[in-house]
Amino acid sequence: MNKEILGFELDEIGRWSEIKIEILKKYASAYNQILINQKFIRKRIYIDAFSGAGVHFSKEKEKLVPGSATVALDAIPPFTHYHFIDLNEDKLNFLRENSLERDNVKYHSEDCNEVLLNKLLPTISFKNYERALLILDPYGLQLDWKVIEMAGKSEAIEIFLNFPIMDMNRNVFRRDNSKVSDSNIERMNRFWGDNSWKKAAFNSEETLFGIEEVKTNNQTIVNEFRKRLKEVAGFGYVPEPIPMKNKTDATVYYIFFASPKKTADKIVSDIFNKYRN
């Protein structure tokens, strides 16, 4: 398939993105099976905030591979409800055509932050025995922290989150702050929830030129964000995230998982550990 046939350009993904999809595939089946065994659960909802077309082109395999949306639709046991969100209407229409127009699937060609905060997350009720798995896989710093916090405080929603450390390092965590644009600082504040990321990303150190702000390492930043997921967003369990690296061994992003349930934490920790190295 090419752009002329599809009407849009397929996302080309590396091995690290394929691993991410494999992780989701393994957990989706376990998630549904556990909730099915809890007879009182009424809804098992899957929400993909950056769903794309449901198919990607693998650089490594040089062929089409399923995306997260397709993996979720094919999950056995299945979810009871699906929501796919993407700003690219052509990609969303392609996904719609290839998901056989199921009655339990909804499509939203809008900004995911608006859809999640105003339309979807407020309707998911722990007390009404509804549970949801939310996939937050932005290309960069497009996500609003309010989405993460609302999910955490619901006690009914688990998340997989793409933590875009490469975007942060390239555009925000610069040695010379004067070279960081206001728009990038605003994107970072929105993703992190406030400007406390500065304390995580920089230390004041004495150098030959006096006191300077020196960047910390990725692990320090990740540890602080993990703490925020627990202490600010209110998730009970956040296993150590897994770094996704490219062929040059550079970390492109980290995959976070956060849940209110200890059982989910154990399952995902085991899955992460199989791919960690």
Buried (B, 14 or more C-beta within 10 A) or exposed (E): EEEEEBEBEBBEBBBBBBBBBBBBBBBBBBBBEBBEEEEEBEBBBBBBBBBBBBBBBBEEEEEEBBBBBBBBBEBEBBBBBBBBBBEBEBBBBBBBEBBEEEEEBBBBBBBBBEBBBEBBBEEBBEEEBBBBBBBBBBEBBBBBBBBBBBBBBBBBBBBBBBBBBBBBBEBBBBEEEEEBEEEBBEBBBBBBBEEEBBEBBBEEEEEEEEEEEEBBEBEBBBBBBBEBBBEBBBBBBBBBBBBBBEEEEEBBBBBBBBBBBEEBBEBBBEBBEEBEE
